[in-house]
Amino acid sequence: MFFLVSGGRLPAPLLYLSAYLERDRRRYYGALESVQETGDAMPWIEMFLTAVETQASDAVSRAERIIELRERYRATAATMGTANGVALVDLVCENPLVTTRLVEERLGVSRPTAVRLLRQLEERGVVSEGRSGAREQRRYVARELMAAVTDE
């Protein structure tokens, strides 16, 4: 997440409190009812602060995992013998799902070069080819990176 913020993809770090509240929905609604019925806000405040703490820890863990993956991917790209390898890794870290067209545009390379670079990253286990997109555009996915962002 911090990589996305530093890259201008997110305006600020975000905590996904709704994920926590959804997982503990019964307690959340119970705390809200307690406030409404008794005027005692402490159970709700305690539950909300626990949500903030839990989700903040989760965000830090995810950020650390993303940074670890980015550094591992950069080291792997250094073995490709081209400066475009590291540039492609940075692009993949911004967009874990990339197309050959995106690589062409962002790196300023030809289609054959984009395909070659993506295949080299695929051979090194950084990305894998996914389903084709519009107009049979090849798509590649950084699955470990996607998992670091989306897995619970």
N, CA, C and O atoms as a GROMACS GRO file, in nm:
protein
  608
    1MET      N    1   0.083  -0.117   0.000
    1MET     CA    2   0.000   0.000   0.000
    1MET      C    3   0.088   0.125   0.000
    1MET      O    4   0.060   0.221  -0.072
    2PHE      N    5   0.196   0.124   0.081
    2PHE     CA    6   0.282   0.241   0.087
    2PHE      C    7   0.351   0.265  -0.047
    2PHE      O    8   0.376   0.379  -0.085
    3PHE      N    9   0.381   0.157  -0.119
    3PHE     CA   10   0.440   0.170  -0.252
    3PHE      C   11   0.341   0.240  -0.344
    3PHE      O   12   0.380   0.323  -0.426
    4LEU      N   13   0.213   0.205  -0.332
    4LEU     CA   14   0.110   0.269  -0.414
    4LEU      C   15   0.096   0.417  -0.378
    4LEU      O   16   0.074   0.500  -0.466
    5VAL      N   17   0.108   0.450  -0.251
    5VAL     CA   18   0.100   0.590  -0.209
    5VAL      C   19   0.220   0.667  -0.264
    5VAL      O   20   0.205   0.776  -0.319
    6SER      N   21   0.340   0.609  -0.249
    6SER     CA   22   0.461   0.678  -0.296
    6SER      C   23   0.460   0.694  -0.447
    6SER      O   24   0.518   0.788  -0.500
    7GLY      N   25   0.394   0.604  -0.516
    7GLY     CA   26   0.383   0.612  -0.661
    7GLY      C   27   0.267   0.697  -0.709
    7GLY      O   28   0.244   0.709  -0.830
    8GLY      N   29   0.194   0.758  -0.615
    8GLY     CA   30   0.082   0.843  -0.653
    8GLY      C   31  -0.044   0.768  -0.692
    8GLY      O   32  -0.138   0.828  -0.744
    9ARG      N   33  -0.048   0.635  -0.668
    9ARG     CA   34  -0.165   0.555  -0.705
    9ARG      C   35  -0.275   0.565  -0.600
    9ARG      O   36  -0.393   0.547  -0.631
   10LEU      N   37  -0.238   0.595  -0.474
   10LEU     CA   38  -0.334   0.619  -0.366
   10LEU      C   39  -0.298   0.753  -0.303
   10LEU      O   40  -0.179   0.786  -0.292
   11PRO      N   41  -0.398   0.831  -0.261
   11PRO     CA   42  -0.366   0.961  -0.202
   11PRO      C   43  -0.307   0.950  -0.061
   11PRO      O   44  -0.232   1.038  -0.019
   12ALA      N   45  -0.340   0.844   0.012
   12ALA     CA   46  -0.291   0.827   0.149
   12ALA      C   47  -0.308   0.682   0.189
   12ALA      O   48  -0.390   0.611   0.130
   13PRO      N   49  -0.231   0.636   0.290
   13PRO     CA   50  -0.252   0.499   0.338
   13PRO      C   51  -0.396   0.484   0.389
   13PRO      O   52  -0.452   0.575   0.450
   14LEU      N   53  -0.452   0.370   0.362
   14LEU     CA   54  -0.590   0.345   0.401
   14LEU      C   55  -0.599   0.224   0.492
   14LEU      O   56  -0.524   0.127   0.477
   15LEU      N   57  -0.690   0.231   0.587
   15LEU     CA   58  -0.722   0.115   0.669
   15LEU      C   59  -0.857   0.064   0.624
   15LEU      O   60  -0.952   0.142   0.609
   16TYR      N   61  -0.866  -0.063   0.602
   16TYR     CA   62  -0.990  -0.123   0.556
   16TYR      C   63  -1.069  -0.175   0.675
   16TYR      O   64  -1.076  -0.295   0.699
   17LEU      N   65  -1.128  -0.083   0.749
   17LEU     CA   66  -1.203  -0.118   0.868
   17LEU      C   67  -1.325  -0.202   0.835
   17LEU      O   68  -1.365  -0.287   0.914
   18SER      N   69  -1.384  -0.179   0.720
   18SER     CA   70  -1.505  -0.254   0.685
   18SER      C   71  -1.480  -0.404   0.679
   18SER      O   72  -1.569  -0.482   0.710
   19ALA      N   73  -1.360  -0.444   0.640
   19ALA     CA   74  -1.328  -0.588   0.637
   19ALA      C   75  -1.334  -0.646   0.777
   19ALA      O   76  -1.388  -0.755   0.797
   20TYR      N   77  -1.279  -0.576   0.873
   20TYR     CA   78  -1.282  -0.622   1.012
   20TYR      C   79  -1.426  -0.623   1.064
   20TYR      O   80  -1.470  -0.720   1.124
   21LEU      N   81  -1.497  -0.514   1.040
   21LEU     CA   82  -1.634  -0.503   1.091
   21LEU      C   83  -1.724  -0.608   1.028
   21LEU      O   84  -1.816  -0.659   1.094
   22GLU      N   85  -1.700  -0.641   0.904
   22GLU     CA   86  -1.780  -0.745   0.838
   22GLU      C   87  -1.752  -0.882   0.901
   22GLU      O   88  -1.844  -0.961   0.920
   23ARG      N   89  -1.626  -0.908   0.932
   23ARG     CA   90  -1.590  -1.036   0.993
   23ARG      C   91  -1.651  -1.051   1.132
   23ARG      O   92  -1.686  -1.162   1.174
   24ASP      N   93  -1.664  -0.939   1.204
   24ASP     CA   94  -1.716  -0.943   1.340
   24ASP      C   95  -1.848  -0.864   1.347
   24ASP      O   96  -1.872  -0.786   1.439
   25ARG      N   97  -1.932  -0.888   1.248
   25ARG     CA   98  -2.056  -0.812   1.231
   25ARG      C   99  -2.147  -0.819   1.354
   25ARG      O  100  -2.204  -0.718   1.395
   26ARG      N  101  -2.161  -0.937   1.411
   26ARG     CA  102  -2.251  -0.954   1.526
   26ARG      C  103  -2.207  -0.864   1.643
   26ARG      O  104  -2.289  -0.796   1.704
   27ARG      N  105  -2.078  -0.866   1.672
   27ARG     CA  106  -2.027  -0.781   1.781
   27ARG      C  107  -2.045  -0.633   1.748
   27ARG      O  108  -2.079  -0.553   1.835
   28TYR      N  109  -2.022  -0.597   1.623
   28TYR     CA  110  -2.037  -0.458   1.579
   28TYR      C  111  -2.180  -0.409   1.600
   28TYR      O  112  -2.203  -0.304   1.659
   29TYR      N  113  -2.276  -0.487   1.551
   29TYR     CA  114  -2.416  -0.447   1.568
   29TYR      C  115  -2.458  -0.449   1.715
   29TYR      O  116  -2.538  -0.365   1.758
   30GLY      N  117  -2.405  -0.543   1.791
   30GLY     CA  118  -2.433  -0.547   1.934
   30GLY      C  119  -2.383  -0.421   2.003
   30GLY      O  120  -2.452  -0.365   2.089
   31ALA      N  121  -2.264  -0.376   1.966
   31ALA     CA  122  -2.208  -0.256   2.026
   31ALA      C  123  -2.290  -0.133   1.987
   31ALA      O  124  -2.311  -0.044   2.070
   32LEU      N  125  -2.336  -0.128   1.862
   32LEU     CA  126  -2.421  -0.016   1.820
   32LEU      C  127  -2.554  -0.016   1.896
   32LEU      O  128  -2.602   0.089   1.938
   33GLU      N  129  -2.611  -0.134   1.912
   33GLU     CA  130  -2.737  -0.145   1.987
   33GLU      C  131  -2.717  -0.100   2.131
   33GLU      O  132  -2.804  -0.034   2.188
   34SER      N  133  -2.605  -0.136   2.190
   34SER     CA  134  -2.575  -0.097   2.328
   34SER      C  135  -2.573   0.055   2.341
   34SER      O  136  -2.625   0.110   2.438
   35VAL      N  137  -2.512   0.122   2.244
   35VAL     CA  138  -2.508   0.268   2.247
   35VAL      C  139  -2.650   0.324   2.239
   35VAL      O  140  -2.687   0.415   2.313
   36GLN      N  141  -2.729   0.268   2.148
   36GLN     CA  142  -2.865   0.316   2.128
   36GLN      C  143  -2.954   0.290   2.250
   36GLN      O  144  -3.033   0.376   2.289
   37GLU      N  145  -2.941   0.173   2.308
   37GLU     CA  146  -3.030   0.134   2.418
   37GLU      C  147  -2.988   0.189   2.553
   37GLU      O  148  -3.072   0.230   2.632
   38THR      N  149  -2.856   0.190   2.581
   38THR     CA  150  -2.811   0.230   2.714
   38THR      C  151  -2.733   0.361   2.715
   38THR      O  152  -2.711   0.420   2.821
   39GLY      N  153  -2.693   0.406   2.598
   39GLY     CA  154  -2.611   0.526   2.592
   39GLY      C  155  -2.465   0.501   2.625
   39GLY      O  156  -2.385   0.594   2.627
   40ASP      N  157  -2.430   0.375   2.650
   40ASP     CA  158  -2.292   0.339   2.684
   40ASP      C  159  -2.214   0.315   2.556
   40ASP      O  160  -2.234   0.215   2.488
   41ALA      N  161  -2.125   0.407   2.524
   41ALA     CA  162  -2.049   0.398   2.400
   41ALA      C  163  -1.920   0.317   2.414
   41ALA      O  164  -1.855   0.286   2.314
   42MET      N  165  -1.881   0.283   2.536
   42MET     CA  166  -1.753   0.214   2.557
   42MET      C  167  -1.739   0.082   2.481
   42MET      O  168  -1.633   0.060   2.422
   43PRO      N  169  -1.840  -0.006   2.478
   43PRO     CA  170  -1.822  -0.129   2.400
   43PRO      C  171  -1.796  -0.100   2.252
   43PRO      O  172  -1.715  -0.167   2.188
   44TRP      N  173  -1.864  -0.001   2.198
   44TRP     CA  174  -1.845   0.033   2.058
   44TRP      C  175  -1.707   0.094   2.037
   44TRP      O  176  -1.638   0.059   1.941
   45ILE      N  177  -1.664   0.184   2.125
   45ILE     CA  178  -1.532   0.246   2.113
   45ILE      C  179  -1.422   0.141   2.122
   45ILE      O  180  -1.327   0.144   2.044
   46GLU      N  181  -1.435   0.049   2.217
   46GLU     CA  182  -1.335  -0.058   2.232
   46GLU      C  183  -1.330  -0.146   2.108
   46GLU      O  184  -1.222  -0.181   2.060
   47MET      N  185  -1.447  -0.181   2.056
   47MET     CA  186  -1.453  -0.263   1.937
   47MET      C  187  -1.393  -0.188   1.817
   47MET      O  188  -1.319  -0.248   1.739
   48PHE      N  189  -1.423  -0.061   1.803
   48PHE     CA  190  -1.372   0.018   1.692
   48PHE      C  191  -1.220   0.033   1.702
   48PHE      O  192  -1.151   0.022   1.601
   49LEU      N  193  -1.169   0.058   1.821
   49LEU     CA  194  -1.024   0.072   1.838
   49LEU      C  195  -0.953  -0.061   1.811
   49LEU      O  196  -0.842  -0.062   1.758
   50THR      N  197  -1.016  -0.171   1.848
   50THR     CA  198  -0.960  -0.303   1.816
   50THR      C  199  -0.955  -0.321   1.664
   50THR      O  200  -0.858  -0.376   1.610
   51ALA      N  201  -1.059  -0.275   1.595
   51ALA     CA  202  -1.062  -0.283   1.449
   51ALA      C  203  -0.948  -0.201   1.390
   51ALA      O  204  -0.880  -0.247   1.298
   52VAL      N  205  -0.927  -0.081   1.439
   52VAL     CA  206  -0.820   0.005   1.389
   52VAL      C  207  -0.684  -0.062   1.412
   52VAL      O  208  -0.600  -0.066   1.322
   53GLU      N  209  -0.662  -0.114   1.532
   53GLU     CA  210  -0.536  -0.179   1.564
   53GLU      C  211  -0.512  -0.301   1.474
   53GLU      O  212  -0.402  -0.319   1.420
   54THR      N  213  -0.614  -0.384   1.460
   54THR     CA  214  -0.602  -0.505   1.380
   54THR      C  215  -0.574  -0.472   1.233
   54THR      O  216  -0.486  -0.531   1.171
   55GLN      N  217  -0.649  -0.378   1.179
   55GLN     CA  218  -0.633  -0.343   1.038
   55GLN      C  219  -0.502  -0.268   1.013
   55GLN      O  220  -0.443  -0.281   0.905
   56ALA      N  221  -0.456  -0.190   1.109
   56ALA     CA  222  -0.327  -0.122   1.094
   56ALA      C  223  -0.214  -0.225   1.091
   56ALA      O  224  -0.123  -0.214   1.010
   57SER      N  225  -0.221  -0.324   1.178
   57SER     CA  226  -0.121  -0.431   1.178
   57SER      C  227  -0.124  -0.507   1.046
   57SER      O  228  -0.019  -0.540   0.990
   58ASP      N  229  -0.243  -0.533   0.996
   58ASP     CA  230  -0.258  -0.601   0.868
   58ASP      C  231  -0.196  -0.518   0.755
   58ASP      O  232  -0.127  -0.572   0.669
   59ALA      N  233  -0.222  -0.387   0.756
   59ALA     CA  234  -0.167  -0.300   0.651
   59ALA      C  235  -0.015  -0.298   0.655
   59ALA      O  236   0.050  -0.301   0.550
   60VAL      N  237   0.042  -0.295   0.774
   60VAL     CA  238   0.189  -0.296   0.787
   60VAL      C  239   0.244  -0.429   0.735
   60VAL      O  240   0.344  -0.430   0.663
   61SER      N  241   0.180  -0.540   0.771
   61SER     CA  242   0.226  -0.672   0.723
   61SER      C  243   0.219  -0.680   0.572
   61SER      O  244   0.312  -0.731   0.508
   62ARG      N  245   0.112  -0.631   0.515
   62ARG     CA  246   0.098  -0.633   0.368
   62ARG      C  247   0.204  -0.545   0.303
   62ARG      O  248   0.265  -0.584   0.203
   63ALA      N  249   0.226  -0.427   0.359
   63ALA     CA  250   0.327  -0.336   0.303
   63ALA      C  251   0.466  -0.400   0.309
   63ALA      O  252   0.542  -0.390   0.213
   64GLU      N  253   0.497  -0.463   0.420
   64GLU     CA  254   0.627  -0.530   0.432
   64GLU      C  255   0.641  -0.642   0.328
   64GLU      O  256   0.746  -0.658   0.268
   65ARG      N  257   0.534  -0.718   0.309
   65ARG     CA  258   0.535  -0.826   0.210
   65ARG      C  259   0.553  -0.770   0.069
   65ARG      O  260   0.629  -0.826  -0.011
   66ILE      N  261   0.484  -0.662   0.038
   66ILE     CA  262   0.495  -0.600  -0.095
   66ILE      C  263   0.637  -0.549  -0.118
   66ILE      O  264   0.692  -0.568  -0.226
   67ILE      N  265   0.696  -0.486  -0.019
   67ILE     CA  266   0.834  -0.436  -0.032
   67ILE      C  267   0.930  -0.552  -0.049
   67ILE      O  268   1.023  -0.546  -0.130
   68GLU      N  269   0.909  -0.659   0.028
   68GLU     CA  270   0.994  -0.778   0.016
   68GLU      C  271   0.986  -0.837  -0.125
   68GLU      O  272   1.087  -0.873  -0.185
   69LEU      N  273   0.864  -0.847  -0.177
   69LEU     CA  274   0.847  -0.900  -0.312
   69LEU      C  275   0.911  -0.808  -0.416
   69LEU      O  276   0.978  -0.855  -0.508
   70ARG      N  277   0.890  -0.677  -0.401
   70ARG     CA  278   0.948  -0.582  -0.497
   70ARG      C  279   1.099  -0.596  -0.501
   70ARG      O  280   1.159  -0.598  -0.609
   71GLU      N  281   1.162  -0.606  -0.384
   71GLU     CA  282   1.309  -0.618  -0.381
   71GLU      C  283   1.355  -0.750  -0.440
   71GLU      O  284   1.456  -0.755  -0.510
   72ARG      N  285   1.281  -0.858  -0.411
   72ARG     CA  286   1.316  -0.987  -0.470
   72ARG      C  287   1.299  -0.983  -0.622
   72ARG      O  288   1.383  -1.035  -0.696
   73TYR      N  289   1.190  -0.922  -0.668
   73TYR     CA  290   1.166  -0.910  -0.812
   73TYR      C  291   1.275  -0.826  -0.879
   73TYR      O  292   1.320  -0.858  -0.988
   74ARG      N  293   1.317  -0.717  -0.813
   74ARG     CA  294   1.422  -0.633  -0.871
   74ARG      C  295   1.553  -0.710  -0.882
   74ARG      O  296   1.624  -0.698  -0.982
   75ALA      N  297   1.585  -0.788  -0.780
   75ALA     CA  298   1.708  -0.870  -0.787
   75ALA      C  299   1.698  -0.970  -0.901
   75ALA      O  300   1.796  -0.994  -0.971
   76THR      N  301   1.582  -1.028  -0.918
   76THR     CA  302   1.560  -1.122  -1.028
   76THR      C  303   1.573  -1.051  -1.162
   76THR      O  304   1.634  -1.105  -1.254
   77ALA      N  305   1.516  -0.931  -1.173
   77ALA     CA  306   1.521  -0.856  -1.299
   77ALA      C  307   1.663  -0.816  -1.335
   77ALA      O  308   1.696  -0.802  -1.453
   78ALA      N  309   1.747  -0.800  -1.235
   78ALA     CA  310   1.887  -0.762  -1.261
   78ALA      C  311   1.958  -0.871  -1.339
   78ALA      O  312   2.060  -0.844  -1.403
   79THR      N  313   1.908  -0.994  -1.336
   79THR     CA  314   1.970  -1.105  -1.411
   79THR      C  315   1.928  -1.106  -1.557
   79THR      O  316   1.976  -1.189  -1.634
   80MET      N  317   1.838  -1.016  -1.596
   80MET     CA  318   1.787  -1.016  -1.733
   80MET      C  319   1.882  -0.950  -1.833
   80MET      O  320   1.867  -0.969  -1.954
   81GLY      N  321   1.977  -0.872  -1.783
   81GLY     CA  322   2.074  -0.810  -1.873
   81GLY      C  323   2.023  -0.686  -1.943
   81GLY      O  324   2.079  -0.646  -2.045
   82THR      N  325   1.917  -0.624  -1.891
   82THR     CA  326   1.864  -0.501  -1.950
   82THR      C  327   1.805  -0.413  -1.840
   82THR      O  328   1.746  -0.462  -1.744
   83ALA      N  329   1.823  -0.283  -1.855
   83ALA     CA  330   1.767  -0.188  -1.757
   83ALA      C  331   1.614  -0.192  -1.760
   83ALA      O  332   1.549  -0.155  -1.662
   84ASN      N  333   1.559  -0.236  -1.871
   84ASN     CA  334   1.413  -0.245  -1.880
   84ASN      C  335   1.355  -0.349  -1.785
   84ASN      O  336   1.237  -0.344  -1.752
   85GLY      N  337   1.437  -0.443  -1.741
   85GLY     CA  338   1.387  -0.545  -1.649
   85GLY      C  339   1.342  -0.484  -1.517
   85GLY      O  340   1.234  -0.515  -1.468
   86VAL      N  341   1.424  -0.398  -1.460
   86VAL     CA  342   1.388  -0.333  -1.333
   86VAL      C  343   1.271  -0.238  -1.355
   86VAL      O  344   1.182  -0.230  -1.270
   87ALA      N  345   1.270  -0.167  -1.466
   87ALA     CA  346   1.158  -0.078  -1.497
   87ALA      C  347   1.028  -0.158  -1.509
   87ALA      O  348   0.922  -0.112  -1.465
   88LEU      N  349   1.035  -0.276  -1.567
   88LEU     CA  350   0.917  -0.361  -1.579
   88LEU      C  351   0.871  -0.409  -1.442
   88LEU      O  352   0.751  -0.414  -1.415
   89VAL      N  353   0.965  -0.444  -1.355
   89VAL     CA  354   0.928  -0.485  -1.219
   89VAL      C  355   0.856  -0.371  -1.147
   89VAL      O  356   0.755  -0.394  -1.081
   90ASP      N  357   0.907  -0.249  -1.160
   90ASP     CA  358   0.840  -0.136  -1.095
   90ASP      C  359   0.700  -0.118  -1.150
   90ASP      O  360   0.608  -0.085  -1.076
   91LEU      N  361   0.683  -0.138  -1.280
   91LEU     CA  362   0.550  -0.130  -1.341
   91LEU      C  363   0.458  -0.239  -1.285
   91LEU      O  364   0.342  -0.213  -1.253
   92VAL      N  365   0.511  -0.360  -1.274
   92VAL     CA  366   0.432  -0.472  -1.220
   92VAL      C  367   0.394  -0.446  -1.074
   92VAL      O  368   0.286  -0.484  -1.031
   93CYS      N  369   0.482  -0.381  -1.000
   93CYS     CA  370   0.449  -0.349  -0.860
   93CYS      C  371   0.340  -0.243  -0.850
   93CYS      O  372   0.265  -0.240  -0.753
   94GLU      N  373   0.330  -0.157  -0.948
   94GLU     CA  374   0.222  -0.058  -0.953
   94GLU      C  375   0.092  -0.122  -1.003
   94GLU      O  376  -0.017  -0.090  -0.956
   95ASN      N  377   0.106  -0.212  -1.099
   95ASN     CA  378  -0.008  -0.277  -1.164
   95ASN      C  379   0.021  -0.426  -1.171
   95ASN      O  380   0.083  -0.472  -1.267
   96PRO      N  381  -0.024  -0.505  -1.072
   96PRO     CA  382   0.009  -0.648  -1.073
   96PRO      C  383  -0.049  -0.725  -1.192
   96PRO      O  384  -0.013  -0.841  -1.214
   97LEU      N  385  -0.138  -0.664  -1.266
   97LEU     CA  386  -0.192  -0.722  -1.389
   97LEU      C  387  -0.151  -0.629  -1.503
   97LEU      O  388  -0.201  -0.516  -1.512
   98VAL      N  389  -0.062  -0.675  -1.589
   98VAL     CA  390  -0.013  -0.591  -1.699
   98VAL      C  391  -0.041  -0.657  -1.833
   98VAL      O  392  -0.049  -0.779  -1.844
   99THR      N  393  -0.055  -0.573  -1.933
   99THR     CA  394  -0.070  -0.620  -2.070
   99THR      C  395   0.056  -0.583  -2.148
   99THR      O  396   0.134  -0.498  -2.106
  100THR      N  397   0.072  -0.648  -2.261
  100THR     CA  398   0.186  -0.613  -2.346
  100THR      C  399   0.175  -0.467  -2.390
  100THR      O  400   0.276  -0.397  -2.399
  101ARG      N  401   0.054  -0.421  -2.416
  101ARG     CA  402   0.036  -0.282  -2.459
  101ARG      C  403   0.079  -0.184  -2.350
  101ARG      O  404   0.144  -0.084  -2.379
  102LEU      N  405   0.044  -0.213  -2.225
  102LEU     CA  406   0.085  -0.126  -2.114
  102LEU      C  407   0.237  -0.121  -2.104
  102LEU      O  408   0.295  -0.015  -2.083
  103VAL      N  409   0.301  -0.235  -2.119
  103VAL     CA  410   0.447  -0.240  -2.113
  103VAL      C  411   0.505  -0.158  -2.228
  103VAL      O  412   0.600  -0.082  -2.207
  104GLU      N  413   0.451  -0.173  -2.347
  104GLU     CA  414   0.498  -0.094  -2.462
  104GLU      C  415   0.491   0.055  -2.432
  104GLU      O  416   0.588   0.129  -2.451
  105GLU      N  417   0.373   0.098  -2.384
  105GLU     CA  418   0.350   0.241  -2.361
  105GLU      C  419   0.436   0.296  -2.249
  105GLU      O  420   0.499   0.401  -2.264
  106ARG      N  421   0.440   0.226  -2.137
  106ARG     CA  422   0.510   0.279  -2.019
  106ARG      C  423   0.662   0.271  -2.031
  106ARG      O  424   0.734   0.358  -1.980
  107LEU      N  425   0.711   0.167  -2.097
  107LEU     CA  426   0.856   0.152  -2.109
  107LEU      C  427   0.910   0.208  -2.241
  107LEU      O  428   1.031   0.220  -2.260
  108GLY      N  429   0.818   0.243  -2.332
  108GLY     CA  430   0.862   0.297  -2.461
  108GLY      C  431   0.936   0.195  -2.545
  108GLY      O  432   1.036   0.227  -2.609
  109VAL      N  433   0.884   0.070  -2.545
  109VAL     CA  434   0.948  -0.036  -2.621
  109VAL      C  435   0.851  -0.089  -2.727
  109VAL      O  436   0.731  -0.060  -2.723
  110SER      N  437   0.905  -0.165  -2.821
  110SER     CA  438   0.821  -0.225  -2.925
  110SER      C  439   0.743  -0.343  -2.868
  110SER      O  440   0.775  -0.393  -2.760
  111ARG      N  441   0.643  -0.387  -2.940
  111ARG     CA  442   0.564  -0.502  -2.896
  111ARG      C  443   0.651  -0.626  -2.879
  111ARG      O  444   0.641  -0.693  -2.776
  112PRO      N  445   0.737  -0.660  -2.976
  112PRO     CA  446   0.822  -0.778  -2.956
  112PRO      C  447   0.911  -0.768  -2.831
  112PRO      O  448   0.934  -0.867  -2.762
  113THR      N  449   0.960  -0.649  -2.803
  113THR     CA  450   1.043  -0.630  -2.683
  113THR      C  451   0.958  -0.647  -2.558
  113THR      O  452   1.003  -0.710  -2.462
  114ALA      N  453   0.837  -0.592  -2.557
  114ALA     CA  454   0.748  -0.606  -2.442
  114ALA      C  455   0.719  -0.754  -2.416
  114ALA      O  456   0.724  -0.800  -2.302
  115VAL      N  457   0.689  -0.827  -2.521
  115VAL     CA  458   0.661  -0.971  -2.508
  115VAL      C  459   0.784  -1.044  -2.455
  115VAL      O  460   0.772  -1.128  -2.367
  116ARG      N  461   0.901  -1.012  -2.509
  116ARG     CA  462   1.025  -1.077  -2.465
  116ARG      C  463   1.051  -1.048  -2.317
  116ARG      O  464   1.085  -1.140  -2.242
  117LEU      N  465   1.035  -0.923  -2.276
  117LEU     CA  466   1.058  -0.887  -2.136
  117LEU      C  467   0.961  -0.960  -2.043
  117LEU      O  468   1.001  -1.011  -1.939
  118LEU      N  469   0.835  -0.964  -2.081
  118LEU     CA  470   0.735  -1.032  -1.998
  118LEU      C  471   0.764  -1.182  -1.991
  118LEU      O  472   0.748  -1.244  -1.886
  119ARG      N  473   0.805  -1.239  -2.101
  119ARG     CA  474   0.838  -1.383  -2.099
  119ARG      C  475   0.961  -1.410  -2.012
  119ARG      O  476   0.968  -1.513  -1.945
  120GLN      N  477   1.057  -1.318  -2.013
  120GLN     CA  478   1.174  -1.335  -1.926
  120GLN      C  479   1.132  -1.330  -1.779
  120GLN      O  480   1.182  -1.408  -1.698
  121LEU      N  481   1.043  -1.238  -1.745
  121LEU     CA  482   0.994  -1.233  -1.606
  121LEU      C  483   0.912  -1.358  -1.574
  121LEU      O  484   0.915  -1.407  -1.462
  122GLU      N  485   0.840  -1.408  -1.672
  122GLU     CA  486   0.762  -1.530  -1.651
  122GLU      C  487   0.857  -1.648  -1.625
  122GLU      O  488   0.833  -1.727  -1.534
  123GLU      N  489   0.962  -1.660  -1.703
  123GLU     CA  490   1.059  -1.768  -1.684
  123GLU      C  491   1.123  -1.763  -1.545
  123GLU      O  492   1.164  -1.866  -1.491
  124ARG      N  493   1.131  -1.643  -1.489
  124ARG     CA  494   1.193  -1.624  -1.358
  124ARG      C  495   1.091  -1.632  -1.244
  124ARG      O  496   1.126  -1.612  -1.128
  125GLY      N  497   0.966  -1.660  -1.278
  125GLY     CA  498   0.863  -1.681  -1.177
  125GLY      C  499   0.800  -1.555  -1.118
  125GLY      O  500   0.729  -1.564  -1.018
  126VAL      N  501   0.825  -1.440  -1.177
  126VAL     CA  502   0.769  -1.315  -1.125
  126VAL      C  503   0.624  -1.298  -1.169
  126VAL      O  504   0.538  -1.262  -1.089
  127VAL      N  505   0.598  -1.325  -1.295
  127VAL     CA  506   0.461  -1.315  -1.350
  127VAL      C  507   0.425  -1.446  -1.417
  127VAL      O  508   0.512  -1.529  -1.446
  128SER      N  509   0.296  -1.463  -1.440
  128SER     CA  510   0.250  -1.576  -1.521
  128SER      C  511   0.145  -1.523  -1.617
  128SER      O  512   0.072  -1.428  -1.587
  129GLU      N  513   0.139  -1.586  -1.733
  129GLU     CA  514   0.043  -1.540  -1.833
  129GLU      C  515  -0.097  -1.576  -1.788
  129GLU      O  516  -0.125  -1.689  -1.748
  130GLY      N  517  -0.185  -1.477  -1.794
  130GLY     CA  518  -0.325  -1.496  -1.759
  130GLY      C  519  -0.410  -1.504  -1.884
  130GLY      O  520  -0.359  -1.520  -1.995
  131ARG      N  521  -0.539  -1.494  -1.863
  131ARG     CA  522  -0.630  -1.496  -1.978
  131ARG      C  523  -0.607  -1.372  -2.064
  131ARG      O  524  -0.572  -1.266  -2.014
  132SER      N  525  -0.628  -1.388  -2.193
  132SER     CA  526  -0.612  -1.276  -2.286
  132SER      C  527  -0.719  -1.172  -2.261
  132SER      O  528  -0.831  -1.204  -2.221
  133GLY      N  529  -0.682  -1.047  -2.285
  133GLY     CA  530  -0.776  -0.937  -2.268
  133GLY      C  531  -0.842  -0.901  -2.399
  133GLY      O  532  -0.851  -0.982  -2.491
  134ALA      N  533  -0.887  -0.778  -2.406
  134ALA     CA  534  -0.952  -0.728  -2.527
  134ALA      C  535  -0.856  -0.739  -2.645
  134ALA      O  536  -0.736  -0.717  -2.632
  135ARG      N  537  -0.911  -0.774  -2.759
  135ARG     CA  538  -0.834  -0.789  -2.883
  135ARG      C  539  -0.716  -0.884  -2.865
  135ARG      O  540  -0.609  -0.865  -2.922
  136GLU      N  541  -0.740  -0.989  -2.782
  136GLU     CA  542  -0.639  -1.092  -2.759
  136GLU      C  543  -0.508  -1.036  -2.704
  136GLU      O  544  -0.401  -1.093  -2.725
  137GLN      N  545  -0.517  -0.925  -2.634
  137GLN     CA  546  -0.401  -0.864  -2.571
  137GLN      C  547  -0.351  -0.958  -2.460
  137GLN      O  548  -0.428  -0.997  -2.373
  138ARG      N  549  -0.225  -0.993  -2.462
  138ARG     CA  550  -0.169  -1.081  -2.358
  138ARG      C  551  -0.168  -1.009  -2.225
  138ARG      O  552  -0.132  -0.891  -2.216
  139ARG      N  553  -0.207  -1.083  -2.121
  139ARG     CA  554  -0.204  -1.029  -1.984
  139ARG      C  555  -0.114  -1.116  -1.899
  139ARG      O  556  -0.113  -1.239  -1.910
  140TYR      N  557  -0.039  -1.051  -1.814
  140TYR     CA  558   0.049  -1.121  -1.722
  140TYR      C  559   0.015  -1.075  -1.580
  140TYR      O  560  -0.014  -0.958  -1.556
  141VAL      N  561   0.019  -1.170  -1.487
  141VAL     CA  562  -0.021  -1.143  -1.349
  141VAL      C  563   0.093  -1.176  -1.255
  141VAL      O  564   0.155  -1.282  -1.266
  142ALA      N  565   0.120  -1.085  -1.162
  142ALA     CA  566   0.214  -1.112  -1.053
  142ALA      C  567   0.129  -1.169  -0.939
  142ALA      O  568   0.081  -1.095  -0.854
  143ARG      N  569   0.112  -1.301  -0.939
  143ARG     CA  570   0.019  -1.365  -0.846
  143ARG      C  571   0.058  -1.349  -0.699
  143ARG      O  572  -0.029  -1.328  -0.614
  144GLU      N  573   0.187  -1.358  -0.669
  144GLU     CA  574   0.229  -1.339  -0.529
  144GLU      C  575   0.195  -1.198  -0.482
  144GLU      O  576   0.151  -1.179  -0.369
  145LEU      N  577   0.216  -1.102  -0.568
  145LEU     CA  578   0.186  -0.962  -0.534
  145LEU      C  579   0.036  -0.943  -0.517
  145LEU      O  580  -0.008  -0.876  -0.424
  146MET      N  581  -0.042  -1.001  -0.606
  146MET     CA  582  -0.188  -0.994  -0.594
  146MET      C  583  -0.233  -1.055  -0.463
  146MET      O  584  -0.320  -1.001  -0.395
  147ALA      N  585  -0.174  -1.168  -0.427
  147ALA     CA  586  -0.210  -1.235  -0.302
  147ALA      C  587  -0.174  -1.148  -0.181
  147ALA      O  588  -0.250  -1.142  -0.084
  148ALA      N  589  -0.061  -1.080  -0.187
  148ALA     CA  590  -0.020  -0.994  -0.076
  148ALA      C  591  -0.119  -0.880  -0.057
  148ALA      O  592  -0.138  -0.832   0.055
  149VAL      N  593  -0.181  -0.837  -0.164
  149VAL     CA  594  -0.277  -0.726  -0.156
  149VAL      C  595  -0.416  -0.774  -0.120
  149VAL      O  596  -0.487  -0.708  -0.043
  150THR      N  597  -0.458  -0.888  -0.174
  150THR     CA  598  -0.600  -0.927  -0.163
  150THR      C  599  -0.632  -1.037  -0.064
  150THR      O  600  -0.745  -1.043  -0.015
  151ASP      N  601  -0.537  -1.124  -0.031
  151ASP     CA  602  -0.569  -1.237   0.058
  151ASP      C  603  -0.601  -1.189   0.199
  151ASP      O  604  -0.549  -1.089   0.247
  152GLU      N  605  -0.689  -1.264   0.262
  152GLU     CA  606  -0.725  -1.232   0.402
  152GLU      C  607  -0.628  -1.300   0.496
  152GLU      O  608  -0.641  -1.286   0.618
   0.00000   0.00000   0.00000
